[in-house]
Amino acid sequence: MSLLLGTTITISSNHWMMAWTGLEINTLAIIPLISKSHHPRAIEAATKYFLTQAAASALLLFSSMTNAWFTGQWDITQLTHPTSCLLLTTAVSIKLGLTPFHFWFPEVLQGSSMTTGLLLATLMKFPPTALLVLTSPSLNPTLLTTMAIASAALGGWMGLNQTQVRKILAFSSISHLGWMTIILLYNPKLTLLTFYLYCLMTSAIFLALNTTKITNLATMMTAWTKIPPLAATLMLALLSLAGLPPLTGFLPKWLIIQELTKQEMTPVATTIALLSLLGLFFYLRLAYCATITLPPNSSNHMKQWQTNKSVRIPITTLISPSIMLLPLSPMIFATT
């Protein structure tokens, strides 16, 4: 209830104090969810999350107060002072986990459960993204483009060496944030479309991983013994998140590259498209482990003697559009 309340307050407010209040409610609401397992790793994750978000919220409040001091405006869309714009970009980047303020996100996601990780990767990123969209006309294009390319590069590069699925998804999130940020100034609707499709695909993957109890690559190799159809569709959802053409995930990347080319930013579009190949490698590795391989040696994980064939309805309703939404792209073209 508090998560929904905080998110609603932030995205519907036009006063900086109300937006800050919503962000604080969100932070205080998610901390018990992170630390509810009473494991040292979970407590560490909750502490890191609290310190990072508290610092970012203080910076955001300082930014809005500086803008109000110089302009007399508390309206979110009237952010005009250059120092305030720089501070706000920094604060929102810390909250989202954009490079170079990304260090907390993989650690917090690794210390959380799958359902809490899903909230951290989707719902908790909505209010800061909404603030970025509202203030986009005032932000620095060079700074945002640099951070976006750095996020796409680091998200792909750091994900290559991971064996923990939650950390791989965390670096995937950082990479997708780069795609959202790079188009923010030129087409904010496209940023929101990318965010919505990312939330759809990530939710399907997190729920499937939670159902099959997959935490790392070793357990992913035995996922086909539990629910074989889910393992096959999980592979397609992972490839969709990677952005392969016949699947839904290709749609936002296609539109973003097209928009960047229209803005005569072909070198930037080429760079970020090449950097997405780094992410494609570890998505392919996850998909390969999920469907094709058998463990090369005796596994330490207990195999179920009787497979569970039932898949919950929310997973199927999420996985279907996260794979097959590309034919609806002409409608999205018309709206954007």
C-alpha positions in Angstrom: 0.0 0.0 0.0 2.8 2.4 0.9 4.7 1.6 -2.3 1.7 2.4 -4.4 0.9 5.5 -2.4 4.5 6.9 -2.7 4.7 6.2 -6.4 1.3 7.8 -7.0 2.2 10.9 -5.0 5.5 11.4 -6.9 4.1 10.9 -10.4 1.0 13.0 -9.9 2.6 16.0 -8.1 3.8 19.3 -9.6 5.5 20.6 -6.4 9.0 19.5 -5.5 8.2 18.9 -1.8 5.3 16.5 -2.7 7.6 14.6 -5.1 10.3 14.3 -2.5 7.7 13.1 0.1 6.5 10.3 -2.3 10.1 9.2 -2.9 10.7 9.0 0.9 7.6 7.0 1.4 8.7 4.6 -1.3 12.2 4.2 0.3 10.8 3.5 3.8 8.2 1.0 2.3 10.7 -1.1 0.4 13.3 -1.5 3.2 11.2 -4.0 5.3 10.6 -6.0 2.1 14.3 -6.2 1.4 15.3 -7.1 5.0 12.3 -9.5 5.8 14.4 -12.7 5.4 16.7 -11.7 8.4 19.7 -12.9 6.5 23.0 -10.9 6.9 23.1 -10.4 3.1 19.5 -9.0 3.2 20.3 -6.7 6.1 23.4 -5.5 4.2 21.3 -4.9 1.1 18.7 -2.9 3.0 21.4 -0.7 4.7 23.1 0.0 1.3 19.7 0.8 -0.2 18.7 3.1 2.6 22.0 5.1 2.6 22.0 5.5 -1.1 18.4 6.6 -1.4 18.6 8.9 1.5 21.6 10.7 0.0 19.9 10.9 -3.4 16.7 12.3 -1.8 18.7 14.9 0.2 20.4 15.9 -3.0 17.1 16.2 -4.9 15.6 18.3 -2.1 18.8 20.5 -2.1 18.4 20.9 -5.9 14.8 22.0 -5.7 15.5 24.4 -2.8 18.4 25.9 -4.8 16.1 26.4 -7.8 13.4 28.0 -5.5 16.0 30.3 -4.0 17.0 31.7 -7.4 13.7 31.6 -9.3 11.0 31.6 -6.6 9.4 28.5 -8.3 8.6 25.2 -6.6 7.0 23.8 -9.8 8.7 20.7 -11.2 8.5 21.8 -14.8 10.1 25.2 -13.9 13.6 23.9 -13.2 15.7 26.5 -14.9 18.8 27.2 -12.8 21.9 25.3 -14.2 23.2 24.2 -10.8 19.8 22.8 -9.9 19.6 20.9 -13.2 23.0 19.4 -12.6 22.1 18.4 -9.0 18.8 17.0 -10.0 20.4 14.9 -12.8 22.9 13.5 -10.2 20.2 12.8 -7.6 17.9 11.0 -10.1 20.9 9.0 -11.6 21.7 7.8 -8.0 18.1 6.7 -7.5 17.9 4.9 -10.8 21.4 3.4 -10.7 22.8 5.1 -13.8 26.5 5.0 -14.4 28.7 6.2 -12.6 26.2 5.9 -9.6 25.4 2.2 -10.3 27.4 0.5 -7.6 24.6 -0.1 -5.1 22.1 -1.6 -7.5 23.6 -5.1 -8.2 24.5 -5.6 -4.6 21.1 -4.7 -3.3 19.3 -6.8 -6.0 21.6 -9.8 -5.1 20.7 -9.5 -1.4 16.9 -9.4 -2.0 14.4 -12.1 -2.8 13.1 -12.5 -6.4 9.8 -10.7 -5.7 11.5 -7.8 -3.9 14.1 -7.7 -6.7 11.2 -7.4 -9.2 9.9 -4.4 -7.3 13.3 -2.8 -7.2 13.9 -3.3 -10.9 10.4 -2.0 -12.0 8.1 -0.2 -9.7 10.9 1.6 -7.7 12.3 3.1 -10.9 9.0 4.6 -12.1 9.0 7.8 -9.9 12.6 8.8 -10.8 11.9 8.1 -14.4 8.7 10.3 -14.2 10.8 13.1 -12.7 13.3 12.8 -15.5 10.6 13.0 -18.1 8.9 16.0 -16.5 12.2 18.0 -16.2 13.7 16.8 -19.6 13.5 20.2 -21.4 15.9 21.7 -18.7 18.5 18.9 -18.6 22.0 18.9 -20.1 22.0 16.9 -23.4 25.8 16.2 -23.3 25.7 14.9 -19.7 22.7 12.7 -20.3 24.2 11.2 -23.6 27.5 10.5 -21.9 25.9 8.8 -18.9 23.6 6.8 -21.2 26.5 5.5 -23.3 28.5 4.7 -20.2 25.5 2.8 -18.7 25.0 0.8 -21.9 28.7 -0.1 -22.0 29.0 -0.9 -18.3 25.8 -2.9 -18.1 26.9 -5.1 -21.0 30.6 -5.4 -19.9 30.0 -6.2 -16.2 27.3 -8.7 -17.0 29.7 -10.9 -18.9 31.5 -12.2 -15.9 28.5 -12.9 -13.6 27.1 -16.3 -12.6 24.3 -15.0 -10.3 21.1 -14.5 -12.3 20.0 -11.5 -10.1 23.3 -9.7 -10.8 23.0 -10.3 -14.5 19.4 -8.8 -14.4 20.8 -5.9 -12.4 23.4 -5.1 -15.1 20.7 -5.7 -17.7 18.6 -3.0 -16.0 21.6 -0.6 -16.0 22.0 -1.2 -19.7 18.3 -0.6 -20.5 18.4 2.6 -18.4 21.1 3.8 -20.8 18.7 3.3 -23.7 15.9 5.1 -21.9 18.1 8.1 -21.0 19.7 8.6 -24.4 16.3 9.3 -26.1 14.9 11.3 -23.2 15.5 14.8 -24.5 14.3 14.1 -28.0 11.2 11.9 -27.5 10.1 11.5 -23.8 7.2 9.3 -24.9 9.7 6.8 -26.3 11.5 6.8 -23.0 8.2 5.8 -21.2 7.4 3.2 -23.9 10.9 1.7 -23.4 10.3 1.7 -19.7 6.9 0.0 -19.9 8.2 -2.7 -22.2 11.2 -3.3 -20.0 8.9 -3.6 -16.9 6.8 -6.1 -18.9 9.7 -8.3 -19.9 11.5 -8.1 -16.6 8.4 -9.0 -14.6 7.8 -12.1 -16.8 11.5 -13.2 -16.3 11.5 -12.6 -12.5 8.2 -14.4 -12.0 9.4 -17.4 -14.1 12.7 -17.5 -12.1 10.9 -17.3 -8.9 8.6 -20.2 -9.9 11.5 -22.5 -10.9 13.7 -21.3 -7.9 16.6 -20.3 -10.2 19.3 -18.2 -8.6 22.4 -18.9 -10.6 23.6 -20.5 -13.8 24.1 -23.9 -12.2 20.4 -24.1 -11.0 19.3 -22.7 -14.4 20.8 -25.8 -16.1 18.4 -28.0 -14.3 15.3 -25.8 -14.8 14.0 -27.9 -17.6 13.4 -30.8 -15.2 10.8 -28.8 -13.3 8.5 -27.1 -15.8 9.8 -27.7 -19.4 7.3 -25.4 -21.2 8.2 -22.6 -18.8 12.0 -23.1 -19.5 11.3 -22.8 -23.2 9.3 -19.6 -22.9 11.8 -18.2 -20.4 14.4 -18.6 -23.2 12.3 -16.5 -25.5 11.6 -13.9 -22.8 15.4 -13.5 -22.2 16.0 -13.2 -26.0 13.3 -10.6 -26.1 14.9 -8.6 -23.3 18.1 -8.8 -25.4 16.3 -7.1 -28.2 16.4 -9.8 -31.0 14.3 -8.7 -34.0 11.2 -11.0 -34.1 10.5 -10.4 -30.4 9.0 -7.5 -28.4 12.3 -6.2 -27.0 13.4 -5.2 -30.5 10.7 -2.6 -30.8 12.0 0.1 -28.4 15.6 -0.3 -29.7 14.4 0.0 -33.2 12.4 3.2 -32.5 15.2 4.7 -30.4 17.8 4.1 -33.2 15.4 5.6 -35.7 14.8 8.7 -33.6 18.5 9.2 -33.0 19.1 9.0 -36.7 16.4 11.6 -37.3 18.2 13.9 -34.8 21.4 13.5 -36.9 23.1 11.5 -34.1 24.1 8.5 -36.2 27.5 8.0 -34.4 25.7 7.9 -31.0 23.1 5.4 -32.4 25.8 3.3 -33.9 27.8 3.3 -30.6 24.9 2.3 -28.4 23.7 -0.4 -30.9 27.2 -2.0 -30.9 27.3 -1.8 -27.1 24.0 -3.8 -26.9 26.0 -6.7 -28.4 27.8 -7.1 -25.1 24.5 -7.6 -23.4 23.3 -10.0 -26.1 26.2 -12.3 -25.2 25.1 -13.0 -21.6 21.4 -13.1 -22.6 22.3 -15.9 -25.0 24.3 -17.6 -22.3 21.3 -17.5 -20.0 19.0 -18.8 -22.7 21.4 -21.6 -23.6 21.7 -22.6 -20.0 17.9 -22.5 -19.6 17.0 -24.8 -22.4 19.8 -26.8 -24.1 22.5 -27.8 -21.7 22.8 -30.5 -19.1 25.2 -30.0 -16.2 28.6 -31.5 -17.1 29.1 -33.2 -13.8 27.0 -34.4 -10.9 24.8 -31.6 -9.6 24.5 -30.7 -5.9 21.0 -29.5 -6.4 18.1 -31.8 -5.5 16.0 -32.7 -8.5 12.3 -33.1 -8.1 11.1 -36.7 -8.5 7.8 -35.4 -9.7 7.6 -32.4 -12.0 5.2 -29.7 -11.4 3.4 -28.9 -14.6 1.2 -26.1 -13.3 2.2 -22.5 -14.3 0.5 -19.6 -12.6 -1.7 -17.4 -14.8 0.2 -14.1 -14.2 3.4 -15.6 -15.7 1.6 -16.8 -18.9 -0.2 -13.4 -19.3 3.1 -11.6 -18.9 5.3 -13.8 -21.0 2.9 -13.8 -24.0 3.0 -10.0 -24.7 6.7 -9.8 -23.7 7.4 -12.1 -26.7 4.7 -11.4 -29.3 4.0 -7.6 -29.1 6.1 -6.6 -32.2 3.2 -6.9 -34.7 1.5 -4.0 -32.8 4.3 -1.7 -33.7 2.4 0.2 -36.4 -0.1 1.4 -33.7 2.8 2.5 -31.5 4.4 4.3 -34.5 1.1 6.2 -35.0 1.0 7.3 -31.3 4.7 8.3 -31.0 
